[in-house]
Amino acid sequence: MSYDFVKELQWRGMIHDIMPDTEELLNSETVSGYIGFDPTADSLHIGSMVQIILLMHLQRAGHRPIALIGGATGMIGDPSGKSAERNLLTQEILDKNIAGVKSVISRFIDFEGGAEETRAQLVNNYDWMKDFSLIDFARDIGKHITVNYMMAKDSVKKRVSGEGDGMSFTEFTYQLFQGYDFLHLYENMNCKLQIGGSDQWGNITTGTELVRRKAGGKAYAITTPLVTKADGTKFGKTESGNIWLDADKTSVYKFYQFWITATDEDAISWIKIFTFLDEQTCKDLIEEHAKDPGYRVLQKRLAEEVTVMVHGQEAYETAVEASKILFSKKVSMEQWNRFDTETLLEIFEGVPQTTISKSDLEKGIEIVPFLTDVTDFLPSNSEARRALKENSLAINKEKFEDDKVVGVEDVIAGSLILLQRGKKNYFLVLVN
């Protein structure tokens, strides 16, 4: 084996629960292990990155990872950790989501190469559930798991005891469906291990119990702690929403910013979870960061590793350059024009803005009326002249003379002009 899978996860703080004898199994033979992904959206956000990285670790340790897309279970919705029932998805939306999730996972896991015995597999539980009648499922599977056993699960107890909206029969059956997935993979792909978040322990152990009772076999389980932020807010979300793994949903710049702005406490934890840096490198980075936290060496390395892994080296370098714009005293026109309008709008998200016509700029506009009457950046001509006298104004981060005339040559990225007073007072002019 390339390395000890369980020990690797332990030093990274990625083990929450582990079934007895699991480590011995992984160190004694090549094991197939699976993780399920429910297609609740047409992509995955960084909340799913832990599970993707676990599959990558499993493959690096010489085992065979199986990524299961919940085409069938996605029609029901996992009640774990939920206080209300999810809206049921239409088949059209579900198909779109399945394709999107498959596309994301395939960027990280190699399903084509490698030795046959360890080659990763991508499966959809709809393929083996679609022809299973309710009568057959109740007779062949349901009889092996008692209602008492299912009721004892935390995800069920909390909802049945009055937390949230109660639980429908549809949701109640979820753990049995997921348990059958494990049984099916055990019988047909020799899959002995399921991995998931700590909130999945009840569903996973239903699967191991089904393997024991129905197949007379032994299956194993590992769960990981749910990633949290030090301030108690939900991991993977910002004020503007989820941080997705697709650049068309979350720009590379925003993705990079999420990691580079991590708190020290979060960065110490995340550098172990979300990168493949070895233990000594992580320790050295943490120690180096402690000596000079202001340099943010930990956050910079974390942001680099994760952004390159998800979006590639070139996109990472562009995000770094975009990030520097906010702190640069001067930016050349060549630098500005490396970015499109959308990226620059994201860099200056929340900055006040106005729109003017490009034709207004073709003859040129004197600086004072441009700052006041045309854009309303400054409230009056006297305020504009005062700012000019203070030399506190810049266009596109470049100072200018009092007789400046603003024209089309000042437009950056094809459609923007950035006004600035002082260090932090920005204003965007959209030119169309």
C-alpha positions, 0 to 999 in steps of 0.5 A: 500500500502507498500509505496507511489510509486510516493513519493518514486520516487520523493525523489530518483530523478526518476520523470521527467514527470507525468500525472495529477492524476497519484499519486491519482490513485496509492494511491487509488487502485491496479494498473497494470503498464507496461514498455517496453523492446525492444530486440535489444540484447540478454541481457540487460545492466545497461542502462535498470536497471532503468526500471527494478528497477521501476518495482520492486518499483511498485511491492513493492508498492503493484501494479502489474508490467507488463514487455513487450518484444517488439517482434513486435516493435523490428522488427521496432526499436524505433526512439526516441533519434536516428538520424539514422534508426536502422538495422532491425533484422532477426527473428532468431536474434530477437528470441534469443534476446527475450529469453535473455531479458526475462531471465535477467528480470526474475532474478529481478521480481518474475513472479510466486509468490505473490497474483494473483491481484499483480502477475507480468506479462511478455508479448510479443507484438508479440503475439497480433500483429502477426495476425493483418493485415495492413488493419485491423490495419489502419482501426481500430487503425490508424483512431483514431490518426491523422498524425498531432498529430504524427508529433508533437512528438519531436522524429518525428519533429527532424528527419523530420526537417533534423536532421539525415537521415530523417525518414522512414514510418517504423519508423514513425509507431513505436509510433502507434504500441507502443500506441496500446500496451497500448490500448491492455493492458488496454483492456485485463489486466486493465493496466492503467499506462505506465512508461518509460524514458523521451525520451519515453513521446511522445510514451507513450502519444500516448498510453494514447490518443489512450485509450481515443479515442478508448476505452473511458478510461483514462490512465496514464504515468510517465517518469524518467530522463535519467541517465547521468554521471557527466562528460557528457559521456554516462551512462553504457558505458566504453572504452571497451563497455557496462556494461551488466547484464550478467556475461558472457558478463561483468565479475562481477569484471568489473561490480563491478569496474564500481560502485566502481570507480564512481565519488562523484557526480555520487555516490550521485545520483546513490545511490538513483536510483540504490539501495533500501536503504531508504531515511535516510540511503542514507542521512547518507551515503552521510554525512559520505562520505562528512566527508572523501571522500578518504575512498569512503564509498558511492562508496563502499556501492553503488558497494555492493548493486548493485553487490549483487542485480545483481550477488549475495553475493558470486560473490560480495565478489569474486569481492571485493577480486579481487579488493584488489589484485591491492592494496595488497603488498602481495598475497598468492598462495592460494589467487591467485588460487581462481581466474581463468585466465580470471578474472586475465586478466581482473584485469590487463587489458592493462598490457603488456604481453608475452607468454612462454611454460610451458615446458620452466619452468620445468627445471627452469629459472634463474631470470636475463635471465627470466626477459630479454631474456625470457620475455623482461620485462626488456631491459637488464641484467644490468637493471635486476641486477640494479632492483634486487639490488634496491629490486624493483622486485616481482613475483606474488606480492612477493619479491624474492632473487637474486638467484631466479629460476623461475619454474612451482611452480610460475604459478598462476591460472593455466597459469599466472606469474605476474611480477612487478617493483615498485608499478605500473609497471606490466607485465603478462607472459602467460604460455601455 
